[in-house]
Amino acid sequence: MSTRIFLIRHGTTGANLNNIFAGRSDEPLHPEGKLQLSRVAEKLRGTGVNHIYCGPLTRTRMSAEIISKTTDAPLETHDAFNEIDIAHWDGLTKDEIRERFGPEYPTWLETPEMFSVEYCETLTDVQTRAVKGTEEILAAHPGRNIVVVSHLIVLRTLVLHYRNLPLSAFRSLKIGNASITELVQRENGQLEVVSERE
């Protein structure tokens, strides 16, 4: 029996609406985000979700709780699915980051796979921990249907990994708030991306 993982990006937040880099700043879902996740939960209701994992921040926990209430699946947090750690950017608008931190932001926009700043995570760091967490989930729940609620950057690195694409393709992926990406583990043990939808 195949194992399925549904990757869900958290619902819309105030930071998303105001062009702010939220990072690990802890903010709740915007009312629009709650509505989005209610729709996602309804889509997942009939899929037989067995377990839900989410990152530790409020916006992912709130999103996961909405799904848990609808599907009756147990929920737990997992640090592997936390957002990237670029602490000095957290809570700033994109313009503020550009003004305060010089060449860092153009690198992040143009060649994010090359982004490397002292005391901050790189995309490789994020991908490594996210893939490790995903492999742990696969081992713990063979043949089950699992939901993982996380963040844009984390989910992009995961999808790139399981599509065998380089991190240089990071900007090519569109993963909207409350989007669903389905992965299936084949009989050979490989996890494949089988659908991506808003």
N, C-alpha and C positions, 0 to 999 in steps of 0.2 A: 504494500500500500504506500502511495506517495505521501511525502511530507510537504505541506504547503505553508509558505510564509507570506503574509500580507503586510507589506511595508506601507505605513500610513504617515504622511506628514501631518503635524499638528494643525489645528485650525487657525484661522486668522487672528492676529493680535494687534494691539495698538501700534506696536513697532512696525509691523508689516504695512499698516496703512499710512504710516508717517515716515517711511523711508529711513528707519533707524536700524542700525546693526544691533540686534538684541544680544547675540552671543549667549553668555551664561547669566545675563541679568534675568531676574525671575519675575515674570509678569503673567497675568492670567489671560485666558482667551477673551477676545472681544465678543460681544453678543453675536456678531456675524459668524465667528468661529464656532461658537456653541451650536448654532443652527447647521453649519456645515457638517460637524461631527455627528449630529443627530441623523443626517442623511446617510453618512457613511455607515453608521451603526445599523441602519435599516438595510442597507445593501449587504452587510455581513451577517445579518440575522440568520439567514438560511444556509450559511456555508459550514456550519458545524464547528465554529471556533472553540478550541479547547483551552487555550491559554493566551494571555496578553502580557507583553513586556513593553516597558516604556522608559525613556530617559527620566532622570530625577527632577527636572524643572517643572514648575507649575503648569506651563502650557501643554506639555506632553502628558502630564498626569491627569489634568482635566479632560483632555481629549480621550485618553485611554479609559477613564472612568465612565464616560458616556457610552463607549462601546461595551464596556463590561456590564453596565446595567441592562443594556439591550440584549446581549448575548448570554448573560449569566456565566461568562467565563472568568476564572480567577485572574487577578492582576498582580504583577510585581514590577518593581523598578530595577533597572540594570544600568550601571554606569557606562557600559560600552556604548550606549546609545545617547549619551549626553552630547550637547552641541560643542563645536570646536572652542578651544580655550585661547582667545585673543583678548585678554582681560582689559587692556588699555583702550580697546575700541568699544567695549560694551556700553550700550545706552547712547551712543553718539550717532548723529545723522551721517550719511555718506559724505556730505560736504564738510562736516566738522573733522572727520577722519582725514580727508584729503588735505585740509588746511593744517592740521596739527602734526601729521606724521609723514609728511614729505613723500619719499619714493615708495613707502610701504604699500600704499593703496593702489597706485598704478600697477605694481607687480601683481597684487591680488586680483585685479581686474583682468589683466592681459595675459599673465602666465602664472595662474594660481598654484600650479604644481611646483613652481620655483620659490614660492613664498616661504621665507624662513626668518623669523625674528626671535631674538633671545627671550626665553621664558614663555614662548607661545608654542602651540601645537602647529604642525604642518599638516597638509592634506594626507601625507603618508602616515603620520601618527594617527590621525582620525580613522583612516581606512583600516589600518592594522588592528586597532582595538575593536572597531565595528565588525570586521570580518571574524575576529576571534569570538566575539559575543554571539554572532550568528551561528558559528559552528558549534558552540556550546549548546545553543538552543536546539539545533538539529539533533545532537547526540542525546539530549534529555527528553525529546518528544518525537521519537520515530513514528512515522505514519499518522501524525496529528496535524491539525490546522492551527497555526500560530499567527497572532497579530503582533507586530512591532511598531510602536508609535515613536517617531523620532523627528529629527530636524533636517532642513534642506541640505546642509553640507554633508551631514552623516549619510543621508540617503543617496545623495549623488555618488559618494565614494563607494557605497555598497553596490549600486546598480552598475557602475563602471567595472568593478571587480568581477561581478557575475556575468557581465556581458563581454568580459575579456578585452576591455578597452583601457587605454592609458589614462592617467590622471590629467594629461593635457587636453582630454576631451571633456573636462569638468563643466565648462561653460555651455556645452552643446546640449546638456540635459535640462529639460523643463519639468520641474516637479512642483506643482502648485500646492497651496495650502489644502489640506484634507484630500489629497490625491491618494490613489491606491495603486501600488505596484505589486503584482503577484509573482512569486517565485515558487518553483516546484523542484523538489529533489527527485531526480530520475533513479532508476534501478542501479545505475552505475555509480551512484553516490554524488553525482554532479548536481549543483543547484543552478537552475536556469531561470532567467526572466521570461515569463510567458505572456504577461500583459501589463500595460501601463495606461492608466486612465485617470482623468480628473474626477 
